[in-house]
Structures are given as structure tokens and as C-alpha cells.
């Protein structure tokens, strides 16, 4: 059976971990209670998305169409890989969380292919010439009528990813703390 190499993360002080945990907790609460509202992170994803259309557009119309979403997901994934190489747990967690947060934005954009309620942002095209990415993609794939179901499934995946990332962050931080007899006795009962 293949095993992934174990990463020995740089130590994260308790205060830093608590600050990050509070940040993520507040962000998740905001996202849950303000469903569909934009965050500052969404604005970053939008810029990267539009850059992806321009970058991948050099390879043709279809790569240019898919390029926005691909680049929007590729950037946080590559940044996470860079933080993994540096063994920096908080940066890795932030980038993985950003990947799944970005995926939740993709899900909203997918579901909007039938509703057409989101304002379209485009670079270098007249507003009348631009068309919703996911209307075009889903039409080409023949699944436009399932756009809302696909978007909801991707949103569920994104939320599971965000929650799993934060659970992994807590577990990884807990594992790096020195094991003391007091801490250990809290979790193990002696006969």
C-alpha cells in the first residue's frame, strides 16, 4: 500500500493557531448566514478567473472558456503546494481553504447558468458580446438543464472541503504539540 510522505510542519504557536481558528470560525459563520454574498476573497477569485480567460485564450476558444475556472482553482492549489514545500501549515491551510472557497464560487456560477442573476464581468469584450461561461460550457456538454443540481453538488463538495481542511488544521496542530502526561491522561483512561 502506498503511503504519502509525512510532513514535519514548522511549529505553530498556540496564539497563532487560536487566531486562525477564530478567523475561520467567523468566516464560516458569515458564509453560512450570508449565503451568496460576496467576500473580499471572492474579489480575488474574480480577478484570477478573468486572468485565466486571457491566459488560456491563447490556446483557443474552448481553453479560453474553461480557463477562467481552471486558473481560479489552479492558483490556490499551486500556492498550497508552495507552502507545503516550505512546511508552513497556516499558509497551506489558507490556500487549501481558498481553493474550496473558490470552488463554492464556481458552484454559484454553475447554478446561475439557468437563473442568469449574477452580474457578468468581462475583460476586453462589449457587455452584449459576453455570455455566461457556464451557459456555454453546459450547453456544449448537453447538461444545461441540470445546472442547478450540478452547482448544488459542487457547493456541497466545497463546503465539505472547507470543513475538512479546518479539521485537518486542528488535528495537525494538536499533533505537533508536545505530549505531556497531563494532556495524554485527558484522552486516555487508565485502568
Rosetta silent file (secondary structure, phi, psi, omega in degrees, C-alpha in Angstrom):
SEQUENCE: XXXXXXXXXXXXXXXXXXXXXXXXXXXXXXXXXXXXXXXXXXXXXXXXXXXXXXXXXXXXXXXXXXXXXXXXXXXXXXXXXXXXXXXXXXXXXXXXXXXXXXXXXXXXXXXXXXXXXXXXXXXXXXXXXXXXXXXXXXXXXXXXXXXXXXXXXXXXXXXXXXXXXXXXXXXXXXXXXXXXXXXXXXXXXXX
SCORE:     score description
SCORE:     0.000 S_00000001
   1 L     0.000  134.276 -178.414    0.000    0.000    0.000 S_00000001
   2 L   -78.638  136.503  176.732    1.322    3.417   -0.967 S_00000001
   3 L  -120.020  142.046  175.797    1.815    5.964    1.818 S_00000001
   4 L   -75.341  147.433  177.557    2.219    9.687    1.457 S_00000001
   5 L   -66.201  142.499  178.718    5.377   11.133    2.951 S_00000001
   6 L   -82.171  134.813 -179.986    4.849   12.671    6.372 S_00000001
   7 L   -99.963  129.938  176.404    5.496   16.386    6.530 S_00000001
   8 L   -96.053   92.458 -175.112    7.127   17.786    9.638 S_00000001
   9 L   -65.269  151.105  171.075    5.452   21.177    9.760 S_00000001
  10 L   -64.275  144.161 -177.177    7.069   24.222   11.286 S_00000001
  11 L   -62.042  135.421  176.585    5.733   24.745   14.780 S_00000001
  12 L  -109.177  117.197  179.751    2.620   26.926   15.043 S_00000001
  13 L   -62.082  151.383 -178.133    2.354   28.777   18.360 S_00000001
  14 H   -55.237  -43.855 -178.389   -0.884   28.344   20.297 S_00000001
  15 H   -61.573  -42.145  179.106   -1.795   32.053   19.988 S_00000001
  16 H   -64.989  -43.843  178.825   -1.372   31.937   16.217 S_00000001
  17 H   -60.585  -45.101 -179.622   -3.479   28.765   15.962 S_00000001
  18 H   -62.838  -41.572  178.479   -6.246   30.310   18.092 S_00000001
  19 H   -61.504  -44.461  177.810   -6.206   33.497   15.977 S_00000001
  20 H   -65.004  -41.377  179.972   -6.531   31.455   12.775 S_00000001
  21 H   -61.605  -41.650  177.602   -9.276   29.295   14.308 S_00000001
  22 H   -64.151  -44.797  178.207  -11.254   32.411   15.277 S_00000001
  23 H   -56.103  -51.079 -177.985  -10.764   33.863   11.775 S_00000001
  24 H   -66.765  -37.681  177.959  -12.003   30.692   10.072 S_00000001
  25 H   -61.053  -46.866  179.232  -14.876   30.293   12.535 S_00000001
  26 H   -64.770  -39.642  179.286  -16.101   33.843   11.877 S_00000001
  27 H   -63.699  -43.982  178.619  -15.668   33.401    8.122 S_00000001
  28 H   -64.364  -39.380  177.256  -17.694   30.168    8.121 S_00000001
  29 H   -63.137  -44.558  177.584  -20.432   31.794   10.183 S_00000001
  30 H   -59.173  -47.717 -178.296  -20.515   34.730    7.772 S_00000001
  31 H   -62.433  -37.862 -178.981  -20.659   32.402    4.764 S_00000001
  32 H   -69.916  -40.287 -175.813  -23.426   30.313    6.320 S_00000001
  33 H   -91.231  -13.194  177.743  -25.630   33.260    7.295 S_00000001
  34 L  -120.981   51.401 -175.658  -24.923   35.435    4.261 S_00000001
  35 L   -53.427  123.720  176.052  -25.355   32.724    1.691 S_00000001
  36 L    90.123  -10.130  177.664  -24.470   34.019   -1.742 S_00000001
  37 L   -81.755  149.439 -176.993  -22.992   37.348   -0.620 S_00000001
  38 L   -80.230  148.007  173.589  -19.513   38.198   -1.784 S_00000001
  39 L  -113.850  172.031  176.636  -16.476   38.298    0.459 S_00000001
  40 H   -59.119  -36.869  179.497  -13.136   40.010   -0.099 S_00000001
  41 H   -63.594  -32.803  177.190  -11.748   36.624   -1.134 S_00000001
  42 H   -62.850  -36.254  178.283  -14.390   36.418   -3.901 S_00000001
  43 H   -65.035  -36.127  176.512  -12.984   39.613   -5.428 S_00000001
  44 H   -66.570  -44.952  178.858   -9.552   37.993   -5.555 S_00000001
  45 H   -59.505  -38.466 -178.660  -11.028   34.874   -7.191 S_00000001
  46 H   -63.667  -44.042  179.348  -12.764   37.077   -9.792 S_00000001
  47 H   -62.400  -44.060  179.762   -9.529   38.779  -10.842 S_00000001
  48 H   -65.610  -39.414  178.401   -7.772   35.416  -11.153 S_00000001
  49 H   -58.467  -49.835 -178.750  -10.763   33.998  -13.073 S_00000001
  50 H   -65.689  -37.314  176.260  -10.656   36.785  -15.652 S_00000001
  51 H   -62.614  -36.187  178.320   -6.872   36.478  -15.956 S_00000001
  52 H   -62.521  -38.439  176.524   -7.372   32.760  -16.662 S_00000001
  53 H   -60.599  -44.298 -178.239   -9.638   33.551  -19.632 S_00000001
  54 H   -69.101  -42.973 -178.195   -6.956   35.784  -21.102 S_00000001
  55 H   -65.019  -52.627 -177.855   -4.086   33.379  -20.364 S_00000001
  56 H   -74.742  -18.153  178.357   -5.759   30.209  -21.637 S_00000001
  57 H   -61.954  -21.205  176.337   -7.372   32.131  -24.513 S_00000001
  58 H   -64.324  -20.705 -176.580   -4.008   31.976  -26.283 S_00000001
  59 H   -98.026    4.486  177.516   -4.652   28.256  -26.803 S_00000001
  60 L   126.640  174.779 -175.220   -8.050   28.648  -28.474 S_00000001
  61 H   -67.730  -45.574 -178.657  -11.688   29.395  -27.758 S_00000001
  62 H   -67.304  -47.861  175.423  -12.502   26.306  -25.656 S_00000001
  63 H   -59.832  -34.671  177.773   -9.397   26.536  -23.417 S_00000001
  64 H   -65.350  -38.368  178.320  -10.143   30.254  -23.069 S_00000001
  65 H   -65.912  -47.890 -179.846  -13.697   29.496  -21.989 S_00000001
  66 H   -76.401  -20.866 -173.141  -12.628   26.897  -19.405 S_00000001
  67 H   -59.489  -33.320  179.110   -9.510   28.865  -18.481 S_00000001
  68 H   -60.040  -51.653  179.865  -11.242   31.203  -16.068 S_00000001
  69 H   -67.986  -42.262  179.807  -12.419   28.411  -13.807 S_00000001
  70 H   -59.433  -46.909 -177.931   -9.249   26.361  -14.266 S_00000001
  71 H   -69.269  -36.890  178.433   -6.965   29.239  -13.313 S_00000001
  72 H   -59.280  -34.074  178.798   -9.251   30.266  -10.449 S_00000001
  73 H   -91.198  -30.319 -177.884   -8.749   26.802   -8.928 S_00000001
  74 H   -69.644  -38.978 -176.925   -5.155   26.287  -10.070 S_00000001
  75 H   -60.908  -52.813  178.688   -3.724   29.393   -8.370 S_00000001
  76 H   -64.996  -31.167  178.219   -4.690   28.469   -4.771 S_00000001
  77 H   -65.611  -43.168  178.854   -3.686   24.844   -5.432 S_00000001
  78 H   -68.670  -37.084  176.258   -0.220   25.903   -6.617 S_00000001
  79 H   -64.924  -38.593  176.703    0.150   28.322   -3.704 S_00000001
  80 H   -61.758  -42.218  178.848   -0.770   25.488   -1.316 S_00000001
  81 H   -61.653  -38.007  178.155    1.943   23.342   -2.908 S_00000001
  82 H   -65.186  -40.533  178.236    4.461   26.170   -2.354 S_00000001
  83 H   -70.113  -33.215  175.818    3.517   26.398    1.332 S_00000001
  84 H   -63.220  -43.572  179.097    3.734   22.616    1.656 S_00000001
  85 H   -60.943  -31.372  179.239    7.265   22.753    0.247 S_00000001
  86 L   -88.975   -3.871  179.241    8.109   25.360    2.901 S_00000001
  87 L    60.591   38.547  179.158    6.377   23.248    5.589 S_00000001
  88 L  -104.857  103.034 -175.505    4.216   26.196    6.652 S_00000001
  89 H   -62.361  -49.814 -178.175    0.947   24.831    7.998 S_00000001
  90 H   -60.317  -40.859  177.974   -1.087   28.088    8.292 S_00000001
  91 H   -65.333  -40.714  177.638   -0.264   29.148    4.715 S_00000001
  92 H   -61.290  -47.564 -179.262   -1.067   25.679    3.409 S_00000001
  93 H   -61.710  -44.273 -179.384   -4.391   25.638    5.238 S_00000001
  94 H   -59.711  -44.069 -177.983   -5.282   29.128    4.000 S_00000001
  95 H   -69.989  -38.329  176.212   -4.584   28.195    0.369 S_00000001
  96 H   -66.453  -42.324  175.975   -6.474   24.891    0.572 S_00000001
  97 H   -60.040  -43.827  179.238   -9.374   26.724    2.242 S_00000001
  98 H   -62.016  -36.722  176.292   -9.175   29.371   -0.531 S_00000001
  99 H   -59.079  -50.034 -178.390   -9.313   26.578   -3.138 S_00000001
 100 H   -71.209  -32.720  174.354  -12.546   25.212   -1.689 S_00000001
 101 H   -63.723  -41.923  176.685  -13.946   28.720   -1.145 S_00000001
 102 H   -62.084  -39.122  177.856  -13.187   29.403   -4.802 S_00000001
 103 H   -63.431  -33.732  176.918  -14.931   26.143   -5.693 S_00000001
 104 H   -67.311  -33.828  174.419  -18.045   27.379   -3.854 S_00000001
 105 H   -67.226  -39.455  175.380  -17.945   30.462   -6.087 S_00000001
 106 H   -60.693  -41.341  179.385  -17.673   28.220   -9.140 S_00000001
 107 H   -61.056  -42.942  178.567  -20.712   26.312   -7.841 S_00000001
 108 H   -63.441  -39.995  178.922  -22.729   29.529   -7.563 S_00000001
 109 H   -66.520  -39.034  177.138  -21.693   30.474  -11.105 S_00000001
 110 H   -61.676  -50.727 -178.097  -22.688   26.998  -12.355 S_00000001
 111 H   -63.250  -28.251 -179.593  -26.129   27.157  -10.732 S_00000001
 112 H   -73.227   -8.749 -179.249  -26.625   30.649  -12.157 S_00000001
 113 H   -60.160  -27.366  175.878  -26.442   29.246  -15.694 S_00000001
 114 H   -95.239  -32.985 -176.801  -30.242   28.784  -15.547 S_00000001
 115 H   -79.635  -38.328 -177.941  -31.118   31.738  -13.301 S_00000001
 116 L    53.389   48.303 -179.719  -28.865   34.317  -15.008 S_00000001
 117 L  -102.953  -24.315 -177.904  -28.991   36.604  -11.956 S_00000001
 118 L   -73.260  140.609  174.598  -25.275   37.201  -11.354 S_00000001
 119 L   -70.543  137.961  179.930  -23.743   40.271  -12.977 S_00000001
 120 L   -89.113  137.453  175.702  -21.244   39.295  -15.657 S_00000001
 121 L  -118.360  132.380  179.172  -17.740   40.719  -15.550 S_00000001
 122 L  -143.188  156.104  179.072  -15.573   40.502  -18.609 S_00000001
 123 L  -113.945  123.537  173.037  -12.286   41.943  -19.823 S_00000001
 124 L    81.786    8.764  178.664  -11.981   43.262  -23.352 S_00000001
 125 L  -126.805  152.723  174.693  -15.489   42.455  -24.606 S_00000001
 126 L   -75.563  142.639 -174.642  -18.618   44.526  -25.010 S_00000001
 127 L   -51.717  -38.578 -178.778  -21.273   43.507  -22.463 S_00000001
 128 L   -70.193  -24.106 -179.175  -23.665   42.330  -25.197 S_00000001
 129 L   -82.276  -21.690 -177.384  -20.950   40.088  -26.682 S_00000001
 130 L   -80.549  146.755  178.731  -20.155   38.349  -23.413 S_00000001
 131 L  -133.581  149.371  179.973  -22.070   35.250  -22.456 S_00000001
 132 L   -54.845  123.743 -178.080  -22.241   33.345  -19.214 S_00000001
 133 H   -52.174  -49.640 -172.764  -19.326   30.853  -19.124 S_00000001
 134 H   -76.323  -19.655  170.026  -21.360   28.025  -17.663 S_00000001
 135 H   -65.009  -46.898 -179.948  -24.280   28.512  -20.076 S_00000001
 136 H   -65.138  -45.723 -178.022  -21.797   27.930  -22.889 S_00000001
 137 H   -64.782  -49.796 -179.069  -19.989   25.055  -21.138 S_00000001
 138 H   -66.034  -32.479  176.352  -23.142   23.251  -20.033 S_00000001
 139 H   -66.158  -44.666  178.404  -24.736   23.774  -23.468 S_00000001
 140 H   -62.212  -36.026 -179.622  -21.674   22.248  -25.151 S_00000001
 141 H   -83.512  -10.389  179.892  -21.812   19.312  -22.712 S_00000001
 142 L    75.336   25.907 -177.327  -25.593   18.931  -23.141 S_00000001
 143 L  -125.641   20.344 -176.161  -26.348   19.290  -19.414 S_00000001
 144 H   -55.723  -38.407 -177.615  -27.633   22.879  -19.145 S_00000001
 145 H   -66.283  -14.849  179.054  -30.986   21.775  -17.698 S_00000001
 146 H  -102.480   14.889 -174.052  -29.071   20.196  -14.751 S_00000001
 147 H   -57.415  -42.581 -177.662  -27.046   23.331  -13.967 S_00000001
 148 H   -66.782  -43.562  178.883  -28.680   23.930  -10.568 S_00000001
 149 H   -64.183  -41.489  178.629  -28.198   20.319   -9.432 S_00000001
 150 H   -64.259  -45.679  178.439  -24.572   20.316  -10.609 S_00000001
 151 H   -60.215  -41.838  178.605  -23.953   23.642   -8.886 S_00000001
 152 H   -65.121  -39.157  178.245  -25.520   22.373   -5.645 S_00000001
 153 H   -65.896  -40.888  178.670  -23.391   19.202   -5.724 S_00000001
 154 H   -67.698  -38.261  177.376  -20.220   21.230   -6.291 S_00000001
 155 H   -62.641  -42.273  177.431  -21.233   23.618   -3.471 S_00000001
 156 H   -61.032  -44.089  177.006  -21.665   20.644   -1.112 S_00000001
 157 H   -60.027  -42.006 -179.848  -18.228   19.375   -2.121 S_00000001
 158 H   -63.617  -44.833  179.325  -16.765   22.844   -1.499 S_00000001
 159 H   -65.442  -41.853  176.501  -18.285   23.100    1.988 S_00000001
 160 H   -60.935  -39.832  178.394  -17.120   19.597    2.884 S_00000001
 161 H   -64.677  -42.851  178.790  -13.647   20.577    1.673 S_00000001
 162 H   -63.242  -45.198 -179.086  -13.579   23.770    3.740 S_00000001
 163 H   -66.999  -40.895  178.664  -14.711   21.943    6.884 S_00000001
 164 H   -65.059  -37.491  177.962  -12.313   19.036    6.311 S_00000001
 165 H   -61.527  -43.617 -179.499   -9.443   21.488    5.788 S_00000001
 166 H   -70.933  -35.370  175.321  -10.137   23.155    9.127 S_00000001
 167 H   -64.214  -42.165  178.049  -10.489   19.803   10.898 S_00000001
 168 H   -63.828  -38.278  177.480   -7.143   18.758    9.417 S_00000001
 169 H   -59.754  -48.222  178.918   -5.611   22.068   10.574 S_00000001
 170 H   -61.797  -43.940 -179.451   -6.745   21.402   14.155 S_00000001
 171 H   -64.592  -43.992 -179.769   -5.546   17.797   14.058 S_00000001
 172 H   -64.878  -40.102  178.485   -2.164   18.754   12.579 S_00000001
 173 H   -66.487  -43.674 -179.693   -1.663   21.492   15.162 S_00000001
 174 H   -61.565  -38.755  179.319   -2.659   19.158   18.016 S_00000001
 175 H   -65.672  -29.957 -177.321   -0.206   16.509   16.771 S_00000001
 176 H   -81.652  -16.691  179.908    2.707   18.937   16.825 S_00000001
 177 L   -69.352  141.517 -179.834    2.132   19.946   20.454 S_00000001
 178 L   -63.434  137.726 -179.925    4.436   18.090   22.858 S_00000001
 179 L   -81.583  118.028  175.897    2.716   15.164   24.548 S_00000001
 180 L  -110.046  159.368 -178.730    2.677   15.656   28.272 S_00000001
 181 H   -62.108  -34.142  179.438    1.340   13.224   30.797 S_00000001
 182 H   -66.777  -47.085  179.937   -1.422   15.686   31.730 S_00000001
 183 H   -63.508  -43.763 -177.664   -2.550   16.145   28.113 S_00000001
 184 H   -64.600  -39.768 -177.692   -2.317   12.430   27.402 S_00000001
 185 H   -68.040  -20.213  176.975   -4.301   11.473   30.534 S_00000001
 186 H   -67.502  -31.090 -174.505   -7.139   13.714   29.337 S_00000001
 187 H  -104.577  -14.016 -178.322   -7.659   11.462   26.329 S_00000001
 188 L  -124.433  128.718  176.990   -6.703    8.033   27.681 S_00000001
 189 L   -88.300  135.208  177.074   -8.268    6.375   30.695 S_00000001
 190 L   -90.516  142.213 -177.712   -6.010    4.400   32.911 S_00000001
 191 L   -69.313    0.000    0.000   -7.361    1.039   34.173 S_00000001
